[in-house]
């Protein structure tokens, strides 16, 4: 079925975070933050 091609394979995502703060986070960015903002499914970030 072509409708299944775009359907997410998972219904929830758990990602780890190094817990960077301040200047290092601003300089390096945050992969976890980007995933949370752009994911079509719920995301839990674990520190």
C-alpha positions as CSV (number, residue, x, y, z in Angstrom):
1,X,0.0,0.0,0.0
2,X,1.5,3.4,-1.0
3,X,0.1,5.1,2.1
4,X,2.5,3.0,4.3
5,X,5.6,4.4,2.5
6,X,5.5,7.7,4.4
7,X,4.3,6.3,7.7
8,X,6.8,6.4,10.5
9,X,8.2,3.0,11.5
10,X,8.1,4.0,15.2
11,X,5.5,5.7,17.4
12,X,7.9,7.2,20.0
13,X,11.6,8.1,20.0
14,X,14.0,8.2,23.0
15,X,17.3,10.1,22.5
16,X,20.2,10.9,24.8
17,X,21.6,14.3,25.6
18,X,25.0,15.3,27.0
19,X,23.4,18.2,28.8
20,X,25.6,20.9,27.4
21,X,24.8,24.4,28.5
22,X,25.7,27.9,27.8
23,X,28.4,28.7,25.3
24,X,29.3,25.2,24.3
25,X,25.7,24.5,23.4
26,X,25.5,27.7,21.3
27,X,28.7,26.8,19.5
28,X,28.1,23.1,19.0
29,X,24.3,23.1,18.6
30,X,22.2,20.3,19.8
31,X,21.2,17.2,17.8
32,X,18.7,16.2,20.4
33,X,17.0,19.6,20.2
34,X,16.8,19.5,16.4
35,X,15.3,16.0,16.6
36,X,12.7,17.2,19.1
37,X,11.7,20.2,17.0
38,X,11.5,18.3,13.7
39,X,10.2,14.8,14.6
40,X,6.7,14.0,13.5
41,X,6.4,11.6,16.5
42,X,6.8,12.2,20.2
43,X,10.4,12.4,21.5
44,X,11.7,11.8,25.0
45,X,15.2,13.3,25.8
46,X,17.2,11.5,28.5
47,X,20.1,13.1,30.2
